[in-house]
Amino acid sequence: SEQPQFADKCDNWNELDSFGWSWLLSKQPQFADKCDCWDEFESDDALFLLLNQPQFIDECNLYGDEWSTLLSKHPQFFSIILTLKKHYDIKLL
């Protein structure tokens, strides 16, 4: 992610795992269109990404306590959590 001008030369996007994607997108969010594994993100990797780049909230899945952690830094997601709480067993700390 230190040399984003070379992204067009990369042909290994599919080799990144959820940790790699969360790290890359937290630094260089403009590469989100290259990610085709949003459903495979581990929840701790999704949390890391959202704490740094909250605009990806619709792409990532969080569970239970991770929502509390996200809210501590991004309280604007509270209304989303209230909606989800009606459908899922989300407990806030």
N, C-alpha and C positions, 0 to 999 in steps of 0.2 A: 504493500500500500504506500510505500515511500516514493514510488515512481509511477503515478497513475497515467502518465502520458504513454506508457508502454502497454496499456491494457489491451489495445487492439492486436498486439503480438501474442497474447496469451491464448492458448488453446487447451488449457487444463482446468477450466472453470468447474467441470464435472468431477474433479478429483477433490474438491474442497468438501469437508464434512461440516456439521453444524457449528462446531467450534471455530473452524476456519472462516466460515461465512460470517459468523457473529463478530469475530474480530475484524475482518476486512470491512464489513458494512458499518461497523461502529466508527471506523476511521474514514472510509470512502463510500458514503451512502449512494453515490451516483452509479455504483455497479449493481444495484438491486435487480435490475432487469436481467442480469446474467444468472441470478440464483433461481434454480428450478427445484429446490428441495425444501421449501418452507415447511411442508408437512413433516419433514424428518428432523426438524430442529429439536434438540434436547431442551427441556424447559429451562435449565440453568443458562444455556447459551442464548435462548430467546430473551430471558430476563436481562442478561448482560447487554444484549443489543438494544433492548428497549430503554434501559437506563441511560444509554448514550445517544440513541436515535429514536425517540418516541414516535416518530411518524410511521414506524412500521407496526403499529399496534394491531392493524387489521390482518397482518401476515403471520403473526406469532401466536402461539398457544401458551398460556400460563395456567398454573394450577395452584389452588390453595394459598399457602403462605407467600408465594411469589407475587401475588397481587398486592399484598400488604407492603412488600418491599418496593414495588413499583410506585404505589401511591405515596410513599414517603418522599419520593423525589419528584413525582409528576401527579399532583393532586387533581389535575384536570381530567383524569380518567375515572374519577369516582362515579360519574353517571353511567359509564359503560359497565362498571362493576356491579352497580345496583341492578342493571338490566340482566346481566349474566347470572347474578345471584338468584334470580327468580327461576332460572332454568337448570342451574348446576349447584352443587354443594360447595359453594365458595365461603370459606370462613375467614374473616378479617381479624388480625391480631389486635 
